[in-house]
Amino acid sequence: MASTNTTPAPNIELMYFDAGGGHRSAMNALTASLATTHPHWNVKATNVQELLKPVDPVHAVTGHTSEDVYNRAITHGITWGSKAFLHTLQMGIRLNGKRISEQLQQHWDRQLPDMVVSMIPNFNRYMHRGLREVSAHTPYVTIMTDIADLQRDFWQVRHRGRDMHIICGSERAYRQAHLRGFYRPENIHKVSGMILKPAFYEAAGNNPPITLESLGLDPAKPTAIIMFGGNGSRVSVDIMDDLDAAGVDIQYIVLCGKDKDLQKSLHNRPRCAAIGFTNRVQDYMRISSVFIGKPGPGSLSEALHMGLPAIVENNGRTMVQERYNVTWVEEREAGFAVRKFGEIAGAMGYITRPDVLAHYRDKAAAFNNRAVFEIPAVLERILINGQATGPASPRVG
């Protein structure tokens, strides 16, 4: 239900970046939800990477932003060094922490919102510090877009005043936040999952309807949807090659994301529909049988919400912040991991057995995630309580 608040329209700033695409997707989904629940709010999205380009250590050395390097690694399947990359990034952030805070301070000096909502990891201590140099009372909220925190200073951070709020989408993340003691207990909020687009909760789109027949596929055959985020991955080709070589009777919907070369290379491949960047992921999932991809929190949550069991890879190539997600999906019996995608043929032969597929689909469909509809009410409570502490001061002296 829309808020009936008659106070002046608050200005809400959502902070995101484009590393992997999941943060932007979550930001867009939350923006759409807020437009329905709180249409009088002024919601602004800010790409933190653009703000911080002058102090980005990766950009200074390579000429490419940190998120560009990350996205290229995913596209080409070069993710073996994710732990080292993260360590280097965090070290660079610490070394440049003062400059990062100053950049954000200058940004909020120009226009101070009524609430800052961060949807990114790693930078929150310094972003919060920059905000507090401008305002003592403006609420700072972190929404975790990972199922659990990787380590201290990734999502959940020690910070001055312990006045940050954090919104957690799993019991594990919620417990981590309480046990670490970085946040006041009343500032730790739990919702039922990751943020999905509201369209995932709507009936099938009809503009035009997407069917297996319309994609040139056989409605009688099992269909794997292969997805590696908004930037696609050439690993998709290896997966199909292995399945075809093993004679597995399956067809494919490959979401290529922004990788137009990948989409073009698959144009004439038999039993394969190659789809470019799309806002209708939910409609392609709706007509699929099983999800194959990396264990990203967003794509896994989307698959389970649409009743798709997930097959993911779990090895040194798995992004370090996504490794817990494998445990999470296996504990729910909604999917499982292979040691490497070279083992995909056996996994697919197993999961497409009718009794096995029915079991996994039932387990996937049992996961009730309403986070995108729960978070607006949480933000409203935070905003009201923040206003009760007093107006935001123009400057902390």
C-alpha positions, 0 to 999 in steps of 0.5 A, spaced: 500 500 500 502 506 498 504 511 504 500 516 506 505 520 509 504 528 508 510 531 509 515 534 504 517 528 499 523 525 501 529 525 497 532 517 497 539 516 493 540 509 491 548 507 490 550 502 486 555 500 480 555 495 474 560 490 477 557 484 474 550 487 473 547 484 479 547 491 483 544 495 477 539 490 477 537 490 484 537 497 484 532 498 478 528 493 481 527 497 488 526 503 484 520 500 480 517 497 487 518 504 490 515 507 485 509 503 486 509 503 494 512 510 495 510 514 489 511 521 492 518 519 494 524 522 489 528 516 488 535 518 485 540 512 482 548 514 483 553 510 480 559 510 485 564 508 480 563 514 476 563 518 482 570 515 484 573 514 478 578 519 480 581 515 486 580 508 482 586 505 483 585 500 478 583 505 473 589 509 475 594 503 473 590 500 467 586 505 464 580 501 465 575 501 471 575 496 477 568 494 474 570 493 467 576 489 469 571 484 473 566 484 467 571 482 462 573 476 467 566 474 467 565 474 460 571 470 458 571 465 464 577 468 467 575 468 474 581 463 478 584 469 481 578 472 484 580 472 491 587 475 489 583 481 485 578 482 491 584 482 496 588 487 491 581 491 491 580 492 498 587 494 499 587 499 494 580 502 497 583 502 504 589 506 502 585 511 498 579 511 504 581 518 505 580 520 498 574 516 497 570 519 503 572 526 501 569 525 494 563 522 497 563 528 502 563 533 496 558 529 492 553 530 498 555 537 499 552 539 493 546 535 494 544 532 501 539 526 500 534 525 506 536 517 506 542 514 502 541 507 500 548 503 498 547 496 494 554 495 494 560 492 498 567 494 500 566 502 500 561 502 505 565 505 511 568 510 507 562 512 504 558 513 511 564 517 513 563 522 507 556 522 509 557 524 516 562 529 514 556 533 511 550 530 516 550 527 523 543 524 522 541 522 515 540 515 515 545 510 511 542 504 509 546 498 506 542 493 502 546 486 502 545 483 495 549 477 496 546 471 500 551 472 506 557 476 507 564 473 505 568 476 510 569 483 515 569 489 511 566 486 505 558 488 506 558 488 514 563 493 516 565 496 523 564 504 523 563 510 527 557 511 531 554 504 529 549 508 526 548 504 519 542 500 518 543 493 514 538 489 510 539 482 510 536 477 505 538 470 509 538 468 516 546 467 515 547 474 513 542 476 519 546 472 524 553 475 521 550 482 523 548 480 530 554 476 532 559 481 529 557 487 533 558 492 528 551 495 528 546 496 533 541 490 534 535 495 532 539 497 526 539 490 523 533 488 518 531 481 515 527 480 509 526 474 505 531 474 500 534 477 494 531 483 490 528 481 484 524 485 479 517 486 480 516 482 473 518 476 476 511 476 480 507 477 475 503 473 470 507 471 463 508 477 459 505 478 452 508 483 448 509 478 444 508 472 448 515 468 449 514 460 447 519 455 446 515 454 439 516 462 438 524 460 439 524 455 434 525 450 440 521 443 441 516 444 447 517 436 448 524 437 450 527 439 456 530 446 456 536 448 459 537 456 460 544 458 461 546 464 464 552 468 466 549 475 468 548 481 464 555 480 460 554 473 458 560 468 458 563 464 453 563 458 458 556 457 455 559 455 449 563 450 452 557 447 456 553 446 450 559 443 446 560 438 452 552 436 453 552 435 445 558 431 445 555 426 450 549 426 446 544 429 452 537 430 449 536 437 451 536 444 448 538 451 450 536 458 451 542 462 452 542 469 455 548 472 452 547 479 455 551 484 452 556 480 449 553 481 442 559 476 439 557 471 443 550 471 441 552 472 433 556 466 434 550 462 436 545 464 431 545 458 427 547 453 432 541 447 432 537 446 438 539 453 441 536 460 442 541 465 443 538 471 446 541 478 447 541 483 453 533 482 455 528 485 460 524 479 460 529 474 463 523 471 467 519 469 461 525 465 458 525 462 465 518 460 465 519 456 459 525 452 461 526 446 465 533 447 469 538 453 470 545 452 468 550 458 470 554 461 475 552 461 483 550 469 483 545 471 488 541 474 483 540 469 478 540 463 483 534 467 486 531 468 480 531 461 478 528 458 484 523 463 484 521 461 477 521 453 480 528 452 476 533 447 479 540 450 478 546 446 476 552 451 478 560 450 478 564 450 484 571 450 484 577 455 484 574 459 478 567 460 482 567 468 485 570 468 492 564 472 494 559 467 491 562 460 494 557 460 500 551 460 495 553 453 492 552 451 500 545 455 500 542 452 494 544 445 496 541 445 503 535 447 500 535 441 495 534 446 489 540 444 485 547 442 486 554 443 484 559 440 479 566 440 480 567 443 473 562 444 467 566 438 464 562 434 468 555 437 466 553 431 462 552 426 468 549 432 472 544 433 466 542 426 465 541 425 472 536 432 473 532 431 467 529 424 470 522 426 471 522 424 478 528 427 480 526 434 476 519 434 479 523 433 486 528 439 485 522 443 482 518 442 488 524 444 492 525 450 488 518 453 488 518 452 495 522 458 496 518 464 498 522 471 496 518 477 497 524 482 499 522 487 493 516 488 496 518 488 504 524 493 503 520 499 502 516 498 508 523 497 512 526 504 508 520 508 510 521 506 518 528 507 518 526 514 514 521 516 519 525 514 525 531 518 522 527 524 522 525 523 529 532 524 531 532 531 528 533 534 521 540 533 518 545 538 519 548 541 514 555 540 516 558 536 522 563 540 525 
